[in-house]
Amino acid sequence: MDRLWRLPLWFGVAALCGCAGYRLGPVSGTTAGAKSVEIMPFSNQTMEPHLAEAVTAEMRREIQRDGTFKLATHGDADIIVSGTIVNYVRIPLAFQPSDALTVTDYSVKMMAVVTARERGSGKLLLNGQRVTGSTLVVVGSNLTSAERQALPLLADDLARNATSLLANPAW
């Protein structure tokens, strides 16, 4: 009976020690929501349509989801984020077993150059930082439809990576 009593106590002490390094909120030392961010519309230098709109929308969504910053939309933000999509590539991953030329799965990757600047001081927080996003596209009967359905996932991955760089700076 004495042994059963010690097991939960030991387990509780181990759990508390394991969580000792966990920090609630932003790891950069700032208070959550203390600074606001405005996401300017991204530009698209690739031949793929609709990338800029998807990335801009996902960046705004990710800033809200992350919680480190407030999303500002009326020009009164502390930080202004802008970006340019510079690369979009499809990498074949799997082929039809009976036809080595017909691709069934692609890895789709997108790269953007992201800049973040403090409005008041003009200090660059991200100076042309290259950020990538990727996702898997399973081709059914139509590659165009499959890519259109995968675009929000691709934009979301890029937005998560960009927001992580902004919220957890190396500066």
N, C-alpha and C positions, 0 to 999 in steps of 0.2 A: 504494500500500500504506500509506503514511504517513497518508493521509486516512482510510482505513478504521479505523485504530487510534484516531484522535481522536474519531470519531463516538460510539462507546460511552462514552468518557470524558466527553464533553460531555453526553451523555444522562444519565449517572449523576449528574453535578454538578447538572444541572437538576432531576432528580427529588428529590435531597436538599434542594435549596433550596425546592422546592415543598412539601415536607413539614415544613419548619422550624417552621411555626406549629401543627402538629398536636399535640394533647395527648392522652395516653392516660389514660382514666379520667374522673371527674367534672370538669366545667369550673368548678365552684364553689369549688375549692380544698380540698375535704374529701377524706379518704381514702375510697375505695369501701368500703361496708359498715360504716363507723364508727358511723353512726347507724341506729337501727331505726325502722320506721314500722308503725303499726297502722291498718288500714283499717276504719273502723266501717261497718256496713251503711248504704247510701244510702237515702234516703226518696224516694218518688215522689209528686209533686203533680199529675201528669198523669192523663188517663183511660186511657192505654195500660198494659196489664198487663205484668208481668215485666221492666220496665226496670231497677228497682232491683237485682234479683238479678244481672242480666247485667252492669251497670256495676260493682257491688261485686266480682264475680268477676274481671272484666277489670282492675280497678284492682290487685287483689292479684297477678294474673299479670304485669302491666306493671311493678310495683315489683320483682318478682323478675327479670324479663327485663332491665330497665334496669341493675341492679347498683349503682346509687349508694347505695341503702339496703338494709338487711336487712329482711325482712318479719317482723314480730312478731305473734303471734296470742294471746298469753296476758296482755295487760295490762301488759307491762313495756317498752313502746316508748318511745323518746325523743320521737317525733312522732306525734300522733294526727290522722288525716285523716277528715273527715266531709263529707257532701254531700247536697244535695237536688236531684233532677231537677225542673226548673221548666217546661220547654217541650219539646214534641215536635211536629214539623210535617212534613207531606208537601207537596212542591212539584212539581207536574206538569212534566215536561220534554219528553216526546214523546207524540204521539197517533197513533192508527190512521190510516193514510193515507185510508181510506174513511169514517172516522167521527171527526169532530173532537171528540167528547165522550168517547171511550174512550182513557184514558191507558195508555201502554205502559211508560213509564219515569218513576220518581219520584226526586227527591232527598229523602232523609229526613234531618232535622237534629234534634239533641237538645241541650238546654242544661242544665247543672247549675251550682249555686252550691257551690263547694268551699271548705272551711275547713281549715287545717292549724295546729296549735298544739303548741308544745313542752310536754311533760308537766311538766318540772321548773320552768321559769320562767313558763309560761303565755303566753309571747310568741307572737303571731299571725304565722305565716309566710305564710299565705294567708288573707286576711280577706274571705271571701265573694266570692272570685274567680269570675267567670263563665267557664265552660269549655264549648266546644261540640265536638260530634262530628258527622260527616256521612258518608253513604254513598249509593250508587246502588242503587235497587231496580228490577229488571226484572220487570215484571208478566207472568206467564205466564197460566195459566187461573185463578189464585186469588191475589188480593192478600194475603190473610191469611197464606198459606203463604210467599209471597215475602218479606213483612216479617219473619216468624219466622226465615227463613233468613238475612236480612240483619242481624238484631239483634246477633249477636256481632261483626260488622264495625263496626257503629255504636258499640257499647259499647267496642270496642277503640280506635277513633279518639278517642273522648272520654277514655279512660284514658291514651292516649299523650300527649294534649295536657295533661292534668292532671299527669301525672308529669313532663313536661318543665318545667312551671312550678315544680314542687316541687324538681326536681333542678338547675335552672338559675335560681336566684332573682334577682330584681331588687333584693332587699333586701340 
